Amino acid sequence: MTGKKTTKQTEITLKKLAEIKPYDKNPRDNEAAVQLVSNSIKEFGFKVPIVIDKAGVIVCGHTRYKAAHLLGLGEVPCIVADDLTPAQIRAYRLADNKVAEASQWDFEKLADELAGLADFDMEAFGFGEVGDIEPDVEEEYKDMPECKNENQLAIEITIRFKTIEEKIAFGELIGQKITDKTKALRHPKECQDQLGTKEGLTYE
């Protein structure tokens, strides 16, 4: 006895779609992704198996399950997680969905990658035109508290940019000229006289 924990070898098996059952308490709304996933499966094949428990209930892969129905597939690759306890199954089901939310796109690298895939319709997988690649602002700030500045008091905001090009582009976005010499400005321009010399937006 070495005392080391052994890991069960993962086996992929084909299961009839009719034998697989969705988890009736699945908290993830995946309807918007079903068509995109079905497009991916159609183009590249069913490369990521559905994880199910011993009773055939889905642990991970509800979207792939729905996509398989959409494509009229009779069988799908599955992994049976029969080495996990019922509590582990429930925890893994949530963790599998949650951990992906921690990753973010590097939009510059993403645009470069998409630019080299002219032979593929990447919009079928949820990507826009290369020139439209940008962060989802609503998603980025959805959990931030609402800022109610009812008294219209000046608010100081510090924004840091990686490059002078980003700084200049932001200036164009808000309709003000920014150069490499710019240290601070007031927005909107109408507030220049009201804000004085300390309040406003500072750019570094």
MIFI-182787 format. One record per atom (N, C-alpha, C): atom name; x negated, y, z. Coordinates in pm, whole numbers, plus 50000, padded with zeros to 5 digits. Atoms other than C-alpha are relative to their C-alpha. Layout:
BEGIN
SITE  at     px     py     pz
SITE  CA      X      Y      Z
...
This chain:
BEGIN
SITE  at     px     py     pz
SITE   N  49917  49880  50000
SITE  CA  50000  50000  50000
SITE   C  49913  50125  50000
SITE   N  50079  49879  50010
SITE  CA  49852  50330  49892
SITE   C  50071  50119  50064
SITE   N  49925  49890  49942
SITE  CA  50131  50548  50031
SITE   C  50041  50104  49900
SITE   N  49966  49904  50105
SITE  CA  50166  50729  49700
SITE   C  50142  49977  49951
SITE   N  49863  50009  50052
SITE  CA  50515  50804  49571
SITE   C  49995  49967  49852
SITE   N  49997  50039  50140
SITE  CA  50584  50630  49243
SITE   C  50116  50069  49930
SITE   N  49897  49934  50080
SITE  CA  50780  50801  48968
SITE   C  50053  49904  49896
SITE   N  49939  50091  50096
SITE  CA  51025  50602  48763
SITE   C  49977  50050  49858
SITE   N  50022  49963  50140
SITE  CA  50943  50598  48393
SITE   C  50133  50037  49935
SITE   N  49878  49952  50064
SITE  CA  51198  50797  48196
SITE   C  50027  49921  49873
SITE   N  49960  50076  50119
SITE  CA  51387  50592  47939
SITE   C  50115  50072  49931
SITE   N  49893  49937  50080
SITE  CA  51599  50736  47660
SITE   C  50080  49889  49934
SITE   N  49913  50101  50057
SITE  CA  51897  50530  47554
SITE   C  50115  50065  49924
SITE   N  49886  49949  50074
SITE  CA  52174  50582  47301
SITE   C  50130  49961  50070
SITE   N  49871  50024  49939
SITE  CA  52521  50618  47450
SITE   C  50110  50048  49907
SITE   N  49886  49953  50076
SITE  CA  52857  50639  47279
SITE   C  50054  50127  50067
SITE   N  49951  49874  49948
SITE  CA  52995  50988  47316
SITE   C  50125  49979  50086
SITE   N  49877  50028  49925
SITE  CA  53322  50840  47440
SITE   C  49972  49948  50141
SITE   N  50036  50053  49868
SITE  CA  53137  50687  47736
SITE   C  49950  50109  50095
SITE   N  50055  49891  49920
SITE  CA  53009  51025  47858
SITE   C  50113  50093  50044
SITE   N  49894  49915  49945
SITE  CA  53219  51247  48083
SITE   C  49939  50130  50053
SITE   N  50046  49873  49944
SITE  CA  53173  51619  48159
SITE   C  50024  50003  50150
SITE   N  49981  49979  49857
SITE  CA  53135  51717  48522
SITE   C  50113  50101  50018
SITE   N  49880  49917  49995
SITE  CA  53473  51863  48616
SITE   C  49982  50128  50082
SITE   N  50027  49879  49923
SITE  CA  53319  52121  48852
SITE   C  49880  50077  49946
SITE   N  50114  49930  50060
SITE  CA  53053  52246  48613
SITE   C  50023  50152  50006
SITE   N  49979  49856  49984
SITE  CA  53009  52616  48703
SITE   C  49947  50084  49886
SITE   N  50062  49926  50109
SITE  CA  52837  52710  48379
SITE   C  50096  50013  49882
SITE   N  49916  49975  50118
SITE  CA  53044  52872  48100
SITE   C  49908  50001  49878
SITE   N  50093  50015  50112
SITE  CA  52869  52756  47783
SITE   C  50066  50010  49862
SITE   N  49927  50001  50127
SITE  CA  53132  52810  47514
SITE   C  49930  50081  49891
SITE   N  50064  49914  50100
SITE  CA  52939  53090  47342
SITE   C  49877  49936  49938
SITE   N  50123  50063  50048
SITE  CA  52637  52862  47298
SITE   C  50025  49873  49920
SITE   N  49972  50131  50063
SITE  CA  52812  52554  47155
SITE   C  49968  50001  49851
SITE   N  50025  49994  50144
SITE  CA  52802  52662  46790
SITE   C  49851  50014  49971
SITE   N  50144  49981  50019
SITE  CA  52440  52775  46821
SITE   C  49924  49870  50021
SITE   N  50066  50128  49972
SITE  CA  52335  52443  46973
SITE   C  50032  49898  49892
SITE   N  49964  50093  50108
SITE  CA  52525  52249  46709
SITE   C  49921  50033  49874
SITE   N  50084  49961  50114
SITE  CA  52339  52450  46443
SITE   C  49858  49948  50017
SITE   N  50136  50048  49972
SITE  CA  52010  52358  46610
SITE   C  49990  49850  49981
SITE   N  50001  50146  50015
SITE  CA  52098  51988  46627
SITE   C  50010  49961  49853
SITE   N  49984  50029  50143
SITE  CA  52207  51990  46264
SITE   C  49870  50024  49924
SITE   N  50124  49964  50069
SITE  CA  51880  52154  46156
SITE   C  49881  49914  50043
SITE   N  50121  50063  49947
SITE  CA  51628  51980  46382
SITE   C  50022  49860  50058
SITE   N  49973  50129  49939
SITE  CA  51801  51671  46515
SITE   C  50029  50013  50149
SITE   N  49965  50001  49858
SITE  CA  51910  51576  46867
SITE   C  49874  49968  50080
SITE   N  50132  50020  49941
SITE  CA  51571  51626  47033
SITE   C  49999  50002  50153
SITE   N  49995  49991  49853
SITE  CA  51679  51692  47394
SITE   C  50116  49913  50049
SITE   N  49893  50090  49956
SITE  CA  51872  51404  47555
SITE   C  50092  50065  50103
SITE   N  49907  49961  49895
SITE  CA  52177  51453  47775
SITE   C  49967  49917  50124
SITE   N  50026  50072  49875
SITE  CA  52112  51361  48138
SITE   C  50134  49968  50066
SITE   N  49875  50044  49938
SITE  CA  52391  51159  48299
SITE   C  49969  49920  50127
SITE   N  50019  50086  49882
SITE  CA  52442  50978  48629
SITE   C  50043  49857  49967
SITE   N  49969  50141  50025
SITE  CA  52514  50608  48671
SITE   C  50143  49977  49951
SITE   N  49860  50012  50043
SITE  CA  52886  50667  48610
SITE   C  50025  50063  49864
SITE   N  49984  49938  50131
SITE  CA  52821  50848  48281
SITE   C  50043  50145  50006
SITE   N  49963  49860  49984
SITE  CA  52900  51194  48422
SITE   C  49878  50088  49970
SITE   N  50111  49915  50042
SITE  CA  52688  51472  48274
SITE   C  49937  50073  50119
SITE   N  50077  49923  49903
SITE  CA  52415  51614  48496
SITE   C  49948  50127  49931
SITE   N  50051  49888  50081
SITE  CA  52246  51835  48233
SITE   C  50031  49972  49853
SITE   N  49975  50018  50142
SITE  CA  52361  51887  47877
SITE   C  50144  50016  49958
SITE   N  49860  49980  50038
SITE  CA  52723  51999  47872
SITE   C  50013  50068  49863
SITE   N  49994  49930  50129
SITE  CA  52653  52230  47578
SITE   C  49967  49904  49886
SITE   N  50036  50099  50103
SITE  CA  52484  51952  47380
SITE   C  50114  49899  49981
SITE   N  49885  50091  50007
SITE  CA  52780  51726  47462
SITE   C  50110  50060  49912
SITE   N  49896  49934  50080
SITE  CA  53027  51979  47318
SITE   C  49955  50017  49855
SITE   N  50052  49986  50136
SITE  CA  52801  52039  47018
SITE   C  50008  49868  49926
SITE   N  49992  50133  50062
SITE  CA  52791  51664  46952
SITE   C  50143  49972  49954
SITE   N  49860  50014  50041
SITE  CA  53172  51660  46946
SITE   C  50029  50085  49876
SITE   N  49978  49909  50112
SITE  CA  53170  51957  46710
SITE   C  49943  49943  49870
SITE   N  50066  50060  50116
SITE  CA  52936  51770  46476
SITE   C  50056  49862  49964
SITE   N  49941  50131  50027
SITE  CA  53139  51451  46496
SITE   C  49906  49883  50022
SITE   N  50097  50107  49973
SITE  CA  52854  51242  46638
SITE   C  50066  49889  50082
SITE   N  49945  50113  49926
SITE  CA  52939  50897  46764
SITE   C  49914  49961  50118
SITE   N  50095  50034  49894
SITE  CA  52627  50841  46975
SITE   C  49902  50114  50022
SITE   N  50099  49896  49968
SITE  CA  52381  51069  47151
SITE   C  49894  49940  50091
SITE   N  50105  50047  49909
SITE  CA  52047  51012  47327
SITE   C  50026  50048  50142
SITE   N  49975  49967  49860
SITE  CA  52077  51007  47705
SITE   C  49888  49949  50090
SITE   N  50085  50047  49891
SITE  CA  51869  50973  48018
SITE   C  50091  49977  50119
SITE   N  49918  50031  49884
SITE  CA  52037  50799  48310
SITE   C  49918  50029  50126
SITE   N  50073  49961  49879
SITE  CA  51925  50965  48634
SITE   C  50045  49913  50117
SITE   N  49955  50092  49897
SITE  CA  51991  50655  48843
SITE   C  49904  49991  50118
SITE   N  50095  49997  49890
SITE  CA  51692  50729  49066
SITE   C  50028  50114  50097
SITE   N  49967  49886  49915
SITE  CA  51856  51036  49218
SITE   C  50123  49971  50086
SITE   N  49884  50013  49912
SITE  CA  52096  51049  49512
SITE   C  50111  50093  49951
SITE   N  49891  49909  50039
SITE  CA  52440  51212  49467
SITE   C  49969  50146  50035
SITE   N  50035  49863  49963
SITE  CA  52311  51519  49653
SITE   C  49894  50057  49907
SITE   N  50103  49955  50093
SITE  CA  52004  51539  49431
SITE   C  50059  50030  49862
SITE   N  49933  49977  50127
SITE  CA  52225  51511  49125
SITE   C  50066  50137  49998
SITE   N  49931  49872  49993
SITE  CA  52433  51810  49235
SITE   C  49900  50116  50002
SITE   N  50101  49894  49993
SITE  CA  52123  52014  49318
SITE   C  49928  50017  49867
SITE   N  50071  49995  50128
SITE  CA  51948  51925  48992
SITE   C  50088  50063  49893
SITE   N  49906  49943  50098
SITE  CA  52258  52016  48791
SITE   C  49997  50154  50006
SITE   N  50006  49855  49985
SITE  CA  52246  52370  48930
SITE   C  49861  50055  49969
SITE   N  50137  49952  50021
SITE  CA  51868  52404  48927
SITE   C  49962  50005  49853
SITE   N  50033  50006  50142
SITE  CA  51841  52303  48562
SITE   C  50051  50123  49925
SITE   N  49944  49880  50063
SITE  CA  52066  52593  48464
SITE   C  49937  50128  50052
SITE   N  50047  49876  49938
SITE  CA  51922  52847  48706
SITE   C  49856  50035  49963
SITE   N  50143  49970  50019
SITE  CA  51546  52813  48647
SITE   C  49972  50067  49867
SITE   N  50022  49939  50132
SITE  CA  51577  52911  48280
SITE   C  50021  50151  50003
SITE   N  49972  49857  49992
SITE  CA  51705  53254  48388
SITE   C  49878  50081  50043
SITE   N  50119  49928  49950
SITE  CA  51363  53338  48536
SITE   C  49904  50037  49888
SITE   N  50091  49970  50112
SITE  CA  51191  53346  48195
SITE   C  50052  50118  49920
SITE   N  49965  49884  50081
SITE  CA  51183  53649  47968
SITE   C  49926  49995  49867
SITE   N  50064  49992  50130
SITE  CA  51098  53721  47606
SITE   C  49888  50103  50001
SITE   N  50099  49898  50039
SITE  CA  50779  53895  47501
SITE   C  50043  50041  49860
SITE   N  49932  49964  50124
SITE  CA  50959  54086  47226
SITE   C  49903  50029  49885
SITE   N  50098  49976  50107
SITE  CA  50644  54182  47037
SITE   C  49957  49867  49937
SITE   N  50039  50132  50051
SITE  CA  50533  53818  47009
SITE   C  50117  49931  49931
SITE   N  49880  50060  50060
SITE  CA  50889  53709  46935
SITE   C  50021  50053  49859
SITE   N  49983  49941  50133
SITE  CA  50914  53952  46644
SITE   C  49898  49945  49902
SITE   N  50104  50057  50087
SITE  CA  50584  53820  46505
SITE   C  50035  49858  49957
SITE   N  49962  50138  50031
SITE  CA  50708  53462  46526
SITE   C  50115  49996  49900
SITE   N  49885  49999  50089
SITE  CA  51040  53541  46360
SITE   C  49962  50048  49860
SITE   N  50043  49948  50130
SITE  CA  50864  53734  46083
SITE   C  49938  49890  49913
SITE   N  50062  50109  50075
SITE  CA  50686  53412  45986
SITE   C  50093  49884  49971
SITE   N  49903  50107  50020
SITE  CA  51005  53206  45965
SITE   C  50106  50039  49898
SITE   N  49908  49952  50104
SITE  CA  51159  53351  45651
SITE   C  50082  49888  49937
SITE   N  49931  50113  50062
SITE  CA  51260  53003  45532
SITE   C  50113  49946  50087
SITE   N  49897  50048  49909
SITE  CA  51488  52952  45831
SITE   C  50101  50112  50030
SITE   N  49896  49905  49962
SITE  CA  51818  53121  45912
SITE   C  50004  50004  50153
SITE   N  50009  49997  49856
SITE  CA  51728  53210  46271
SITE   C  50121  50065  50066
SITE   N  49876  49944  49946
SITE  CA  52053  53404  46311
SITE   C  50096  49889  50039
SITE   N  49914  50113  49967
SITE  CA  52221  53063  46321
SITE   C  49974  49949  50141
SITE   N  50035  50042  49866
SITE  CA  52046  53009  46654
SITE   C  50008  50115  50100
SITE   N  49977  49890  49909
SITE  CA  52139  53345  46803
SITE   C  49904  50117  49988
SITE   N  50094  49890  50018
SITE  CA  51853  53565  46680
SITE   C  50054  50097  49896
SITE   N  49960  49901  50097
SITE  CA  51921  53892  46501
SITE   C  49890  50022  49898
SITE   N  50104  49964  50094
SITE  CA  51720  54055  46226
SITE   C  49874  50038  50076
SITE   N  50126  49972  49933
SITE  CA  51351  54102  46306
SITE   C  49996  50141  50055
SITE   N  50001  49861  49956
SITE  CA  51396  54478  46329
SITE   C  50096  50028  50114
SITE   N  49901  49980  49894
SITE  CA  51681  54432  46575
SITE   C  49960  49935  50131
SITE   N  50043  50071  49881
SITE  CA  51480  54231  46829
SITE   C  49968  50101  50110
SITE   N  50021  49909  49888
SITE  CA  51501  54417  47157
SITE   C  50064  49940  50124
SITE   N  49941  50053  49877
SITE  CA  51586  54349  47522
SITE   C  50150  50024  50006
SITE   N  49858  49982  49975
SITE  CA  51950  54301  47618
SITE   C  50014  50090  50121
SITE   N  49998  49903  49891
SITE  CA  51993  54616  47824
SITE   C  50109  49968  50101
SITE   N  49891  50031  49909
SITE  CA  52329  54516  47968
SITE   C  49965  49882  50089
SITE   N  50040  50116  49923
SITE  CA  52190  54180  48078
SITE   C  49892  50037  50101
SITE   N  50113  49961  49915
SITE  CA  51877  54342  48220
SITE   C  50045  50073  50126
SITE   N  49959  49915  49889
SITE  CA  52069  54582  48443
SITE   C  50135  49963  50059
SITE   N  49865  50035  49959
SITE  CA  52391  54391  48511
SITE   C  50017  49992  50152
SITE   N  49988  50015  49855
SITE  CA  52313  54335  48881
SITE   C  49957  50125  50076
SITE   N  50042  49877  49933
SITE  CA  52191  54688  48952
SITE   C  50122  50079  50048
SITE   N  49885  49921  49951
SITE  CA  52418  54911  49165
SITE   C  50026  50119  49910
SITE   N  49962  49886  50083
SITE  CA  52609  55184  48986
SITE   C  49948  50129  50063
SITE   N  50052  49873  49952
SITE  CA  52448  55526  49014
SITE   C  50106  50109  49981
SITE   N  49899  49895  50007
SITE  CA  52714  55787  49097
SITE   C  49938  50131  50047
SITE   N  50062  49873  49969
SITE  CA  52559  56130  49081
SITE   C  50105  50111  49986
SITE   N  49885  49911  50015
SITE  CA  52882  56322  49137
SITE   C  49964  50147  50020
SITE   N  50039  49861  49973
SITE  CA  52706  56635  49265
SITE   C  49903  50053  49896
SITE   N  50090  49962  50108
SITE  CA  52484  56642  48955
SITE   C  49866  50051  50053
SITE   N  50130  49963  49946
SITE  CA  52171  56666  49167
SITE   C  49890  49941  49914
SITE   N  50113  50049  50078
SITE  CA  51834  56621  49004
SITE   C  49949  49869  50059
SITE   N  50056  50128  49959
SITE  CA  51691  56270  49018
SITE   C  49864  49983  49934
SITE   N  50134  50021  50056
SITE  CA  51322  56197  48975
SITE   C  49981  49854  49966
SITE   N  50023  50137  50047
SITE  CA  51238  55889  48773
SITE   C  49860  49990  49943
SITE   N  50133  50024  50056
SITE  CA  50892  55753  48699
SITE   C  50007  49882  49904
SITE   N  50000  50105  50103
SITE  CA  50850  55552  48379
SITE   C  49857  49980  49952
SITE   N  50135  50031  50045
SITE  CA  50523  55380  48290
SITE   C  50006  49926  49867
SITE   N  50005  50062  50132
SITE  CA  50437  55284  47933
SITE   C  49865  49934  49980
SITE   N  50124  50072  50028
SITE  CA  50177  55037  47810
SITE   C  49915  50074  49897
SITE   N  50073  49934  50108
SITE  CA  50086  55243  47504
SITE   C  50058  50138  49973
SITE   N  49952  49868  50038
SITE  CA  50113  55599  47376
SITE   C  50111  49989  49897
SITE   N  49895  50021  50101
SITE  CA  50323  55463  47089
SITE   C  50135  49977  50067
SITE   N  49874  50022  49928
SITE  CA  50585  55342  47336
SITE   C  50051  50130  50060
SITE   N  49962  49872  49940
SITE  CA  50582  55681  47508
SITE   C  50064  50093  49895
SITE   N  49949  49915  50108
SITE  CA  50634  55865  47179
SITE   C  50136  49949  49951
SITE   N  49874  50059  50046
SITE  CA  50908  55622  47072
SITE   C  50112  50031  50098
SITE   N  49898  49968  49901
SITE  CA  51092  55685  47399
SITE   C  50043  50146  49987
SITE   N  49967  49860  50021
SITE  CA  51071  56058  47337
SITE   C  50094  50020  49885
SITE   N  49912  49992  50117
SITE  CA  51230  56010  46997
SITE   C  50140  49951  50036
SITE   N  49872  50056  49961
SITE  CA  51504  55805  47161
SITE   C  50085  50102  50075
SITE   N  49923  49902  49923
SITE  CA  51604  56086  47398
SITE   C  49998  50138  49935
SITE   N  49997  49876  50075
SITE  CA  51544  56358  47140
SITE   C  49905  50106  50050
SITE   N  50099  49904  49953
SITE  CA  51239  56519  47297
SITE   C  49861  49958  49952
SITE   N  50135  50027  50050
SITE  CA  50882  56550  47175
SITE   C  49908  49964  50116
SITE   N  50096  50045  49900
SITE  CA  50628  56353  47378
SITE   C  49868  49972  49929
SITE   N  50133  50026  50055
SITE  CA  50254  56348  47307
SITE   C  49914  49935  50107
SITE   N  50090  50059  49902
SITE  CA  49952  56195  47477
SITE   C  49964  50097  50111
SITE   N  50028  49898  49899
SITE  CA  49923  56523  47671
SITE   C  50116  50016  50098
SITE   N  49880  49979  49919
SITE  CA  50276  56506  47816
SITE   C  49988  49929  50135
SITE   N  50003  50056  49865
SITE  CA  50282  56452  48192
SITE   C  50140  49990  50061
SITE   N  49864  50002  49947
SITE  CA  50644  56535  48269
SITE   C  50091  50082  49910
SITE   N  49902  49919  50072
SITE  CA  50963  56667  48113
SITE   C  50134  49987  50069
SITE   N  49867  50000  49940
SITE  CA  51323  56737  48201
SITE   C  50101  49951  49898
SITE   N  49898  50051  50093
SITE  CA  51617  56554  48050
SITE   C  50136  50006  50068
SITE   N  50007  49938  50134
SITE  CA  51850  56674  47919
SITE   C  49934  50137  50004
SITE   N  50072  49874  50010
SITE  CA  51684  56989  47796
SITE   C  50072  50113  50071
SITE   N  49920  49895  49939
SITE  CA  51970  57200  47933
SITE   C  49969  50017  50149
SITE   N  50028  49994  49857
SITE  CA  51847  57122  48285
SITE   C  49865  50065  50031
SITE   N  50133  49945  49979
SITE  CA  51507  57286  48238
SITE   C  49999  50109  50108
SITE   N  50001  49889  49906
SITE  CA  51596  57603  48428
SITE   C  50050  49960  50139
SITE   N  49940  50039  49874
SITE  CA  51795  57422  48696
SITE   C  49906  49914  50085
SITE   N  50078  50100  49929
SITE  CA  51539  57157  48787
SITE   C  49872  50054  50063
SITE   N  50122  49948  49943
SITE  CA  51241  57374  48859
SITE   C  49879  49925  49950
SITE   N  50127  50056  50048
SITE  CA  50892  57229  48844
SITE   C  49973  49858  50049
SITE   N  50034  50130  49942
SITE  CA  50904  56908  49053
SITE   C  50093  49889  49954
SITE   N  49906  50105  50033
SITE  CA  51220  56722  48960
SITE   C  49997  49969  49851
SITE   N  49992  50037  50141
SITE  CA  51279  56540  48634
SITE   C  49939  49864  49974
SITE   N  50058  50128  50039
SITE  CA  51124  56252  48447
SITE   C  49849  50016  49987
SITE   N  50146  49995  50009
SITE  CA  50753  56184  48487
SITE   C  49951  49884  49915
SITE   N  50051  50103  50090
SITE  CA  50565  55990  48217
SITE   C  49851  49983  50023
SITE   N  50142  50027  49980
SITE  CA  50232  55819  48276
SITE   C  49949  49902  49897
